[in-house]
């Protein structure tokens, strides 16, 4: 990996959470850490010269805030945070709103489920006692939307989806779904088409009191990362060979969360044969209550906490892979240190 030479000043204080490439144009969305963050999407045609895209400052009464997902379809590019936006070229964006006949929002987007010929959006809307009710809306042209199966949407009631990946068999989504009185339970859903979903993880040990934030595919299957702030208070790891049966693995050796703290992983990246996870080390009892955390593993079974890397050893995250090269970004998503954005590339 080597730097592309992109000017960090263009990005400001931001961490990139997702990226996409469309017709050799790179599109990156992120979470700004500035008081007045501006539009949270950047584009580049060469990975060196970047510029901020244009779009609304808010949708309805909601500010844009943090954008966590961007997907390319044959009928447009879509990105979501608290709002859903659509673009034909990645440079200019406009809102996609789901409104009742009275003009009220039907919910906020929680996840995007792209397949080859359609895009399905998971919406959540508030209900009683701080619970939420999920609805699926799907399109095959980016303009006309239809409500998806209610039975499948019910699986996402009061849930939080952290990540979605495409596999040979369809889609895998990870997150958390409450059981009982708002107890988070790490959850994995699978679908062949983005419309019909199945919750494949149980309620029992290894999943209760935990969140899954990120999932990635490996040579052996899949690895999901997250945390257990109401249980072990440590970074949490799960693996699966088929995306359906999941096993909780031990938390990193040597890590012990503070009495009033926890550790949680929010991002994962693979560099050659090495896996890296990035997240948060929180301790309300120290002067700096939030510190960035980085772990490394060769097989996902044993993770070791890493020192904050020096400039020459930075690890690219949010990697976009092309036929002849890849690009990646530092710092990782939701990194708490105020570090400049660096763009890396590798030639295969």
N, C-alpha and C positions, 0 to 999 in steps of 0.2 A: 504494500500500500504506500502511496505517496500523495502529498498535497497537490491539489489542482491549482493552488495559488489564488483561490477566491478571496475577495476582500471581506474580512469579518465584520467591518463596519456596516456593510449593507444589511446584515441580519439583525444587529442590535442584540439585546439580551433575550435569547430564545433557545429552546431545545426542540429539535425536530422529532415528531412522533410517527410520521409516516411519509412515504414518498412514492412517486409513480413516474413512469416515462411513457410519453405518448408522441409518436412520430419524432423520436429523438429529442423531444423537449422534456426537461426534467421539472417536476412539480413537487414541492415539499411543503408540508403543513406542520404547524407546530404550536407550542405553548409559550407565548411571550411572558416575560417576567417584569415588564415595564408597567408603570402606572397608566400610561396612555399607549397601549401596545401597537395600534395600527392594525392593518389587515394582516392576518396570520398565515398568508400563503405566498411563497416565493417561486419564481420560475427562472430557468436558464436553458439556453440552447447549446451550451458547450461545457457546463459545470464550472466555468471560471467566472464569467460575468453573470451575476444574479440580479434580479430586480423584483420588487414587491408587486404582486398582482393587485388588481383593483376589484372592489366589491363593496357591499353595504357595510356600514359601521354597526348596524344591529338589524335584527329581524323581529318584527313585532316590538315587544317591549324588552326583548332579551339582547344583551350585548353578545358579540361573537365569542369572546373569550378564547378558550383553548380548542384547537382543532386536533382531533385524534386519528382521523381516518381519511384516506383519499383513494378512490377506485376509478379505473378507466373502463368504460363500456363502449360498445359500438355506437351508442347513441348519446355519448357525452361523458364528461368527467364529473364526479360527484365527491364532495367533501363534507364532513360533518363534525360539529362540536355540539353546542346547544342548538344550533340551527343546521339545516341542510342546504347546501349550495350546489349549483350546477354551472358548468362551463363547457364551451365547445373547443376552446384553445388553451385553457389553463391560465390565460392572462386576465380575462374579464369574467367575473362571477356574478350570478344572480340567485336570489333565494328560491327554494322550492318549499311551499307552505301547504300544509294539510289543514283545512279549515272546515268548521261546521257551517251549516246554512246561516247561522247567526254571526259568523265571522270570527269565532273563537278557535284557537289552535286545538287540534286533536291530540297533540302531544309533542314531546321533544324526541329527536332521533337518538337512539341508544346504540345502534349498530347498522352496518350496511352488509347485505348478503349478495355479492355479485356472482352470477354464473355466466355461461357463454352467451345466452340469449336474453337474460333478464337481470333486473336489479330489484331486490326486495329490501325494504327499509323497516326496521323495528322501531316503533314509537312507544314511548311510555307516557302515561298521564297520571296525575295524582288522584288518589282515591282516599278512603277513610283511613284514619290512624297511621298516616304517613306511608301507606302502602301504595303501589302503583299497578296500573292495569296496562297490559301490552296489546298492541295492535300491529299487524303486518300489512304493509301496502307494497304492491308490486307493479312493475312496468316493463314493457318490452319495447318501448319507443322513447322513454324519458319524458313524455308529455302526459300520456293518459295513465292514471294510476287506478288500480283496483284493490279492494281489501282482500287480504289473504285469508287462509283457513283460520277460523277462530280457535279451533282445537289446538293447533300448533302455537298460536299466539299465547294461549293460556299457560304454556310451559315457561314463558318469560315474565309472568306476572311477578312484580316486586323483585325482579332480577336485575343484575348489572352485567352487561357483556363487556369483557375487557379486550378481547382479540378474536379475529376470525381469519382462518387460513383455508385455502383451496387445496384439495387432495385429489387423487385419481378417482375416488369414490364420491366426491361432493365437497361439502364444507364441514369444518369443525369450528365451533365457537366455544370459548371458555369465559368463565366469569364466576358469579356467585348468585345463588338463589336461596332465599330464606326458607327455613323450615321452622315452624312454631312461631314464637313471638320475636321476629326480626333477628334470628340467629343466622349469621351468614354461613352458607354451605358451599364449598368449592364445587363448581358445576361445569360439565361438558355437555354440549348439545351437538348432534350430528344431523346432517340433512343431505339428501341426494341432489336437491334442486333449489334450496333457499326458501322453499315454501312449506314442505312437510318436515317437521323437526321431531327429534327424539332426545329426551334427557337420559344420558347413559350412565351418569354417576350416581352412587347411592348416598344415603344420608349418614352412614356410619362413620366409624373411626377413620381418620386420615382425611376427611372432607369437612366435618363439622368445624365451625369457628374459623373458617379459612376462606381466602379469596384466591382465585386464579386471575392473573393480570395479563399473561402473555403465553403464547404457545408457538413452538417451532418444530419443523420436521427435521429429523436426523436420519442417518443411515440405518439405525435400529428401530426407528418408529417416530415417536413424538415426545417432546419435553414441554411441560407447563411449569410456570413459575408464579409465585405470589407471596402471600404472607398469612400469618395466623395471629393477628394482633390481640384476639380475645382468647387464644389458646396458648401455644408455645411461645408466642411473641418473637418468633424467629422466621427468617426467610423459609418459604415452603417450596418443595419440588415434587412433581409427579411425573411419571413416565408411562408410556403405553406403546405397545407394538402395533396396534391396529386402530387406535383412535377411539375405541369403545371401552376396553377394560383398562382401568387406570390404577396405578399403585403409588402410594405416598412413600417417598424416600426420606432418609435422615436429613436433618438440617445441617448446614455447614459446620465442620469441625472447628472447635475453638471459639465459635460465636456464642455469646450469652447476652441476651437482651437485658437491659437495665430493669430495675424494679418498676420504674415508671416510664418504660420505653418499649420499643419494638423495632424489628428489622423486617423490611419488605422489599421484594424485587419487582420492578416494573418493566424491565426490558431484557432482552436476550439477543445475543449475536453469535455467529459461528465464524471463526477465522481459522482456516485450514482445519486441523483436527481439534481445535480448542474451542470450548464454549465459554462465553462470558455473560454474566448477569449483572445488571446495574439496578440500584435501588436506593433505599433510604435507611439510615440509622438514626432513629429518633430517641431522645432521652430528655425528658422535661426537667431532669435534675441538674443538667450542666448548663454552662453559660451559652454555648451554641447548641441549641436543642436539636437541630437537624444537620446531619452530615451525610454526604454522598457515600454510597457503599458499592464496592465492586468485588465480584467473586469470579473464580475461574474453575473450570472442570474439564477433564478429558473425556469423561463418559457419562456425566450427569449424576453419577452415584455419589461422588465425593467432591465437595466444593470447598475451596479455600479462599478466605478473605484476602484481597489484594490491597497493597498500598495504592494511593492515588497515583496514577501513572504520570511519568515525566512526558514532556512534549514529544520526544522521539519514540515513546512507547504507547501512544494513544491508540485506543481500540475503536475502530469504526462501528457505529450502530446505524439503524434505519437504512439498511443496505438495499440498493436497487441493482438487480443483476440484468445485464444485457448479454448479447451473444459474445461480444468480444471484450467486454470489460464491465466493471462494477463501480458504483460510487457509494460512499458511506459518509456519515457525519459524526463529529464529536462536538459537544458532549452527548451522552445518552439521553433519551426522553426523561423528563422530570428531574434531571440532575440539579442538585441544590446549590452547587458552587457556581458563582458568577463567572463562567469561563467563556471566551469567544468561540463562535462556531468555526470549525475547520471542516473543509470538504476534502475527502480523499478519493483516489481512484486507483484501480489496479488494471493492468493490461494482461490478458490471458495469452 
